[in-house]
Amino acid sequence: MFQTPQEFLSYVQEKGIQLIDLKFIDMPGTWQHLTVYQDQIDESSFADGVPFDGSSIRGWKAINESDMTMVLDATTAWIDPFMAEPTLSVVCSIKEPRTGQWYNRCPRVIAQKALDYLIASGIGDTAFFGPEAEFFIFDSVRFDQTQNEGFYYVDSVEGRWNSGKEGTPENPNLGYKPQYKQGYFPVSPTDSSQDMRSEMLLTMKACGVPIEKHHHEVATGGQCELGFRFGTLIKAADDLMTYKYVIKNVAKKYGKTVTFMPKPIFNDNGSGMHTHQSIWKDGQPLFAGDKYAGLSQMGLYYIGGILKHAPALLAFTNPSTNSYKRLVPGFEAPVNLAYSQGNRSASVRIPLSGTNPKAKRLEFRCPDATANPYLAFAAMLCAGIDGIKNQIDPGEPLDVDIYDLSPEELAKVPSTPGSLGEALSHLEEDHSFLTDSGVFSADFIENWIAYKKSNEIIPIQLRPHPYEFSLYYDV
């Protein structure tokens, strides 16, 4: 809506906007917000920020050093469609009020540092990212874990498991359930979420996201995807956060619930976030050339960096324990670290985009939407830059269906980590490509690893799994 703070402030006065919602992202990747009356915002808010208490934000400050400031970015503003009172929403980055420096644990600040690093390297001046985040729409979700019980339950009117349900006069079972792995993409009535997805897409447009399409996805149980146009690194991450916010709130309006968990349903396809990326300089694309699949040598080196550092990258691009329930063979998930043109079984794909050099890009297929997009995009860019600077050869492409390879052939192809713990171990050993440039601080890497271990990995390791009772109860 705006290009400058002055335009932002003028709009607030002209339209009589009373409330301004300040949104920022925490370390794990969830939006937080604070709503202020309009007279709390002036030009200094866009330079020095608005004070708040950061002591309760996950992975951030201790209570004895908790004062922080949110610095508004006027270019991110839109009227929030889910609030009864007209409220102007704006995305913020975080500063340290004592020093006036950007906070080194703010993910949006780290993303800006990655762009600054790209420019300082002389390689390029713009990094474009295009994430494709998939999700499930459920009708019901229940879960709990106590000392003596633990369970989860999800349900969907589209769930194949509901084919035999009797139904009720109010909600009869009319069939039309997608078969497992066959949800891509039948028309209504098998696809029952068309109108909801249309509202999601158009609401995103009203929030400033450049929309493209929507459709059902492969899995049963309401798996879907909405598409929006690629953007510069921070804009793409901002748009992805808006995407998730809109989808969840529109679903709630319909009495539904949405999850971006990679694998909420056993034995069907999981949800990924295939991420397209390219580097430009002076308005010109740098990944187009006369090498394999129409790539430039720079593009191939970028792939080399992604593949070399992928085991560590996944600590940011696939940062949940559930991520590794998706990264298994047999469900179109890219578990093998190879590249290919048009081959969706490779972890890096070069889309068949025609002869237009501006469309030339690569697609890293491992990520999922549990990732904090600012951190994931920044880490991928750092890996790619490392590949370019050190001329890392990605090896030969693999233009076959990887899942049809013999065990002997497959053993020669590196694979993704098998768990979040493995990915974190790789990050512990391989993070200089993130820290040497100053994009990520050593403090941030250490804090990320410690947070993930203490808050996610260890708690899951300590709890019995329901399936363990099937395996071991009668031993």
N, C-alpha and C positions, 0 to 999 in steps of 0.2 A: 504493500500500500504506500510506503514512504521510502524516500531515499535519504532523508536527513532528519535529525532530531527536531528541527524547526517545523518541518512538515507534520511530524508526529504530534507535536504540541499544539499546532494550529488546528489540526483535525479534532483533537480533544475539546478545544474551546468551541469550535464551530458547531460540532455535533452534540455538545452538552454531555460528553462521556464523563460519568462520575467515577467509574471503577476501572482500574488497570490491573491486569493479572500478570505477575512476573513469574515466568517459568524458567527453571534451570534443571540440568540433569545431574543426578548423583553418580557416584563412581560405578555401581553395578549397571546403571543404564535406565533408571526410572525417572520420569519427570516429577519434579517437586514444584510447588507454587506458593506464592504469597500475593494476596489481593490488597491493593492500597487505594486510598481515595486519591483522586486526580491531583489535588494540590500538593501531594508528596513527591510529584515528579516535575523536575525542571531540567534545564540543559545540563546541569552537573550530573544528573542521573545517568547520562550517556557517556560520561568520562570517568567520574569517580565512583558512581554506583549508589545503591540504596542499601543501608545497613540491615543485617539480619544475623540471627544466631545460628551458626553452623555446627554446633556441638552434637546435634542429634542426627546429622546427615551421615549415612553409612559410608565408612571408610575415610571420613574427613577428620576434623579437628577434635582435640580433647577439650573438655569444658573450660580449662584455664586459658585457652587461646582461641575462643570460639567466635569472636566478632569477625564478620566478613561482610563484603558488599557485593550486590548483584548489579552488574553494569548492563544497561539495556542496549539492545541492538535494534534500532528503529526500523531496519529493513525487514525484520521478521514479523511485524505486527499484523494481526487480523482480528476481526470481531469474533469472539468465541460463540459458536452456534449452540452450545449446550448450557448456557447460563441465562437465567430468566431476565436479569437486569443487563442491559447492553454493556458489555465488558470488553475492553481492548486487551487482547493477549499479546505478550511480547516475550521473546526468548532472551535470556541473559547469560553472560559469562561472569566468572567470579574473580574478584581481586582481594588481595590482602590489604586491609585499611592501614595497618601499621607502616608498611613499606610502600604502598601504592603499586606494588608489583602484581602481575597476574598470578593466580594461585596455581601451583604446579600439580595439584591433584584435580583440577577442574578439567573434565574431558574435552569441553569445547575449547579451552585454552590450548590443550595438547594438540588438537586438530589444527589450530591456527599456527602453532609452532611447526607442524609438519609442512604446511604450505610455505612458511617462511624458509624452511630448510630447502625445499624444492627450488625456490627462487634463488637463494644464496648459492646453491650448487651450480647454477648456470644451465642446468639441464632443461628446465622449462619454467613457465610462470603460472600454469593452470593445471590442476588435476581434476578430471571429471570422474564422477562415480554414479553408477546407476544400480541401486539395490532392488532386488525382486523378492520381497518378503511374503512368504506363504503363511497361512493361519487356518485354524479350525473354528467353525461356528457350532457351538453346542447348545442344546436346549436346557441342559442341567449339568451341574458339576458339584460333587461332594468329595471332601477328603479330610482326613484327620489322622493324627498319630499321637497315641498316649502310651503310658507304660505297658498296657496290656492289650492294645489293639492298634492296628494301622490299616488304612484302606484308601482307595480312591474309586470314584465312580463318575463316568461321563456318559452322556446320552445325547443322541441326535435323531431327529425324525428321519434323516437320511441314512442313519447307520444300518449297514447290512445286517448287523446282529438283531435288528428289529423286524426282520422279514417275517418272523413267525409270531410276532406280538398280536394279541387279539384286538387291541384297540377299544375305544369306547364310542358311544353315540356322538359325543362332542368331538372326539378326535379319532375317527376311524382309521384303521390301517388300510391304505389304498395301494400298497405296493410301491413300485417305482423307487427302489433303493439301489443306488449304484453298487455294482459288484466291487469286491476288493480289487484295487489297482485299476479300476475302470471308470473313474470319475472324470476323466479328461476327454471331452467335456460335452456331455449330452444336453439336449434342450430340456425345457420344462415339459412334463412335471417331474422328471428325474432330478433335474436341477431346480431345487425349491427355493433358492435364495437370490434369484435374479433381481427382484425389486429392492431387496435390502442392499445388495451390492451396488445397485445403481444409485441409491441414496447415499451410500458411503462415498462413492466416487464423486458425485456432484457436491457433496458437503466438503470434501477435500479441496475441490476447485474453489469453493467459496472462501476457503482458508488460505488460498494462495499457492496451493500445490499444483504444478503443471501436469494434469491428468492425461492418461492415454487409453486405458482399457480396464476391463475386469472379466473374470471367468472362474468357473469351477476348476478345481485341481484334481489330481490323480486319485487321491484316497477317498474312501467312503467317509461318512460321518461329518460331512460339511466342510471339507478342505477347499479353500478358495485362495485367490490372489487378485489384487488390484495393481495396476501398473501406473507408474508416473514417470515423467521424463527425467533423464539424467541431469545432474547439475554439478556445480563446483563442489569440492569436498564438504565444506561446512554447510552449504545450502542443501546438498543431498541428505546430510545427516539431520538437519532441521526438518526437512520434508518427511523423512522417515519417522521422526518422532510425532509429527502431526498426523501422519498416516495411521500410526498405531493408536493415537488418542482418538481420532475420528472413528475408526473401525470399532473400537471397543464401546464407545458411547452410542453410536448408531445401533449396534447390536443390542445394547441394554434397552434402548427405546422399543425394540421389537420383542423384548422379553427373552433375548438370547444372551449368550456369553461367548467371548472370543478368547482363544489362547494362541500365543506365538511359541509355545513349547514345541521343540523339534519333533518329539515322539510321544504324543499323548495316547496313541492307539497302538496296541500290539499287533504285529503281523500285517501292517499296511504301510504305505509310503509315509515318510515323515515330512516335516516342513523345513525347507531351507531358505536361504537368502542369497541366491546367486548374485554376485556383485561384479558389474561391468566397470571397467576403468581404463583411462587413457591419459596421456600427458600431452599438453599443447604448449607452444611458445609463439608469442607475437601473432596470435590468432590462427596459427597453423598446427595441424595435427602431426605428432611426431612418431606415431606407431604405424603409419602406412609406408610400405616400401615394396621391394622386389624379392623379399625372402619368403620363407614358408608361409603359406596362407595369406600372402599379401602384406605380411608384417615387415617392418623395418628391423635392422639389426638392434636398434634400441629397444624395440618391442620385445624381441627375443631375449635380450639381456634382462629386461624387466621380469619376464616369465621365469628366467633363471633365478632371480632373487626371490620371487614368490615360492618357487618349488624348494629352494635350498632352505629357506627359513620357515616353511609351512608348519613343521612340527611345533615350533615355538609360536608362530602366528596364531595357531588354533586356540591358544590360551586366551586370546582376545576375540577371535572371530567365532569361536565355538566354546563359550565360557561357562557352560552349565554341565552338570553331570548328565543331564538328559540329552545333551547334544550328541553324546557318543552312543546312545541307543539308536540314533538315526544313521550314524556313520558306520553302517554294517553292509556287507554284500547282499545283493538280491532285491534292493528297493530303490534302484536308480541313484543311490547316494555315491558321491565321488570319494571312495576310500583309498584310491591309488593315486599317488602323486606323479602324474604325467600330464602332457598337454597334447591337444589335437584340434584340428579344425572341424567344427560341426559335431564332434563326438561328445555326447552328453555323459558318457561314462568316464571321461577324463576329468581330473580335478581342475584343470585349466583348459578352457575351450576358447577357440578363436571363432566367433560367430561368422557365418557366411553372409556378409553384409553388402555384397555387391562391389562395384568399382569406386564408389565415393570414398575418397581417403578420410573424410571427416567421420565416417561411420566405423573406421577401423579401430578395434578395441580388443581387449581380452576379458574373459569372464572367469572369475575364481568361484568355483561352485561349492566349495566346502562350507562357507559361513552359514549361520542361521540367525534368526531374529532375536535370540536371547542376547546377542552381542550389543554392547554399547556402541552405536554407529560411529561416534567421534573417535573412539579408541581403535575400533576395528579398521576404519578407513585410514587413519593416521599410520597404524602399524603396517598395513598393506603397502601404503605409499613408501614408507621407509624401507621395506624389504625390496620393493621394486627399484628404488634409487640405489640401494646397495648393489643390486644386480647390474645396473647400468654402470656405476662407478668402477666396479671390479670386474666388469665384462664376464659375468657368470654365464656359462654355456648351459642352456636348459637340456642339452642332450637331444636325441632324436625324438620326433613326435611319435605318438602311438595311435595310428589310424585304424585300429581294429576295436571291436567290442571287447573291452577289457574283461568283462565277465565271462567271455568265451575262451579266454586263454587257458592253456594247460597249467597245472600246478608248477611245473618247471619254469615256464615262461613268466608266470605271475610272480614267482619268487624273485625275479630280477627287477620288479617294479617296486619302488619304495611305497609305503603305505602311511596313512594318517595314524596318529596316536590312538590307542584303544580306549583311553579314558581321559578325563580332565586332569587327573593326577599326573599321567604321563605327559600331557601337554605342558603342565606347569613345570615339570622337571626339565623339559626341553627349553622352556623359557628361562629357567635358572641358568642353564648352560649357554644359551645363545640369545643374548639381548643387546650385544654391543651395537648391532645395526639400528637399535632403537635409542640407545643412550649416548653413543659417541657424538651424535649430532646435537644433543641437548633437547630433542623433541620429547622424549620420555626421560624423567630423572631416575636415578638409581633408587631413590626413596619411593617413587611411584611403583616401580617394578616389585620391590620388596614388599610394599604394602599390599599390592594386588595379589601376589602369591600367598601372603600370610592370610589375607581376608578370605580368599577362596578356600584355603585349606581349613581354617578354623570355623568358617560359617557354612560351608557346603560339603566339602569332602568328608571331614571327620564326623559331622552329625549323621550323614548317611551311612557311613561305615559302622557307627555305633548301634544302628537300629535294625531289628530283624526285618527281612523282606517277606511279604506274604507268600511268595512262591517258595521260599525256603521251607515253609511248613509242608508243602507238597513234596519237596525233595527229601526232607530229613525227619519229619515228625515220627515216623515209625521205624527209624533205624535202631 
